[in-house]
Amino acid sequence: MVTEEEALKLTIEESESVATNTRLGDSHDEKSNGNDTASPLLTWTYEDAFNDLERDPVNLAHRMIFLGLGSIHTTGSQTAHAIHDLAARPELVKSLREEIEEVRTAEKGWEKAALVKMWRLDSFMSESKRMNPPALTAVFHRLAMEPLVLFDGTRIPKGTFIAIAAASNLLNPDVVLDP
């Protein structure tokens, strides 16, 4: 098992490699350190950085670890929600299974080309995500950069974080047709 310190060291090394290769004009598709393919996300993050501080390999490494942890959590959570939703709607199992088997047979496996042809599965997963947002305030997060006055007279001071509840909007028939 890799320790947190070892993972950070490896990520920093890859960040340094991407920074060096990008400065030299190499593509992220080329080999990094002669044996590993550089992460497209890491390369994009480096190339899109606003300043040298954001391009610093240690900062890039921390950002990659943060993104990795976030993606693991949301993927696991959404998978669990989809399984629970499927258990609550067993009448969907046959249709989804038929589509998956048809497409897997036609495409000879689980390649990306196969996944994009699984429209029923995609619809099911999208609906599961809509019904189970990753946070109750997932739709809208903003920071007031200046004092605001809303149409009803509500005052929002500069520096106030604003969020709108996702679940109430996603289940509202005035917002979503047939929630």
N, C-alpha and C positions, 0 to 999 in steps of 0.2 A: 504494500500500500504506500502511496506517495503522501508524504507529509505536506502540510500547508506551505511550509518554508521551501520544500523541494519544488512544489507546483509553481510557487511564485518565481523561484529562480529559473525554472524552465521557460515560463512565460516571458520573463524579462529577457532571456537569451533570444527567444524568437522575436520579441519586439525589437531588440537591437539589430538582429539580422534583417528584419523588414525595413527598419530605418536606414540601414546601410545600403541595402539593395535598391530601395526607392530613390535615395539620393544619387545612386549610380545609374538610375534609369532602367533598372531591371523590372520586369513584370512580376506580379505576385504569382503568376502561373509557373514561373521558373522555380527550380529547386532552391531551397534554403539550406545553407550549410552543407550542400552536396547530397543530402539524403531525405530531407523532409520537405513537403510542399508547404509554403507559407500560407497562413490562414487568410482567405480573402477578406474576412471581417476585420482582421487586424490590419491588413494593408489598407483597406478603405478607411479605417479609423485614423491611421497615420496620415494618409493623403488628405483627409478632410479636416485635419486639426487646424485650429485657428492660429496657434502660436507654438513656439518651441516648448513651452511648458506642457502643452497637450501632446506634443510629439515625444516627450521624454519617455524612454523605455519603461521606467518604473511606473509612471502614470498609465501608460498603455497596458502594462501587465495587470495593474489593479482594475482597470476598466474591463479587460477581458474576463478576469475572474468574476467580477460583479455580474457581467452579462451572462456568463455561464451558470452561475448560481440562480439567477433570475429565470433563465430559460428552463432549467431543470425543474424548478418549483412549478412554474406555470404549465409545463408539459405534463408533469405528473398529476397536477390538480385537474387539468382538463381531461386527461385520460380517465381518471377516477370518476369524474362527473359523467362522461360519456358512457362508461360501464353502468353506472347507476341509472342513467336515463334509459339505456337499453333494457336493463332489468325491469324497469317500470313500464316499458312498452314492448313486451315480448313478441307482439304481432309484427314488429319490424325486423326481427332476426332473420326470417327466411328470405325476405326480399334483399336485405343487405348481403347476406351470405351468398345468394345466387349471383348478385352483381360482382362481388369480390372474386368468386370462382371463375366466372365468365371472363373477366378482365385479366386475371392472373394467368389463365390458360392462353388467352389470345396474345398477351404480351410476354409470356414465358417468365413470369416472376413478379417481384415487387419493385421494379424499377420506377423511376419518376414518371415515365410515360404511362405506366399502368395506373399509378395513383391519380393522375389528372383525369383519367377516364372513369373514375368511380364517382359519378355524379350523385347517386343516392347517398353514398357514404359521406361525401362532402357536405351535402345538404343536412344530413343527420348531425354531423359534427358541428356545423355552423349553428344549427338550432340549439344544440347542447351548450355551445359557448354563449349564445345569446341568453339562454335561460339561467346560466350559471356564470355570471361575469366574475373575473378574477378578483374584483374588489367591489364593495358596494358603491364606491365612488369612482369607478373606472372610466366613465365616459368623458369627464371634463375636469381637468386640474389647471388652475391658472393662478398667477400671482399678480395682484394689482400693482402696476408700476406707478400709478398716480391715483389720487383720490377719485372715487367714482360715485355717481348718484344714479340709481336705477330708476326706471320709469315710474315705479310706485313710491319713490322718495327714499328708499333704503340707501343709506350711506355706507360705502365701503372704503375704509382708510387705505392709504398707500401702504404696501407691504403685507396686506392681508391675503392669505391663501383662500381660494374659492374652489369648491368642488360641487358637482351635481350628482345626486344619487343615480346610479346606473339602473338598479333593479326596478325602481318605480317607473322609469322611462321605458325600459325594455318590455315591461309588461302592461303598458298603458295603451289601450285601443285607440286613443287619440293620436298616438305617435307611431305605433306599429300596427299594421293591418293584421287582424286576427292573431293577437298575441297568444 
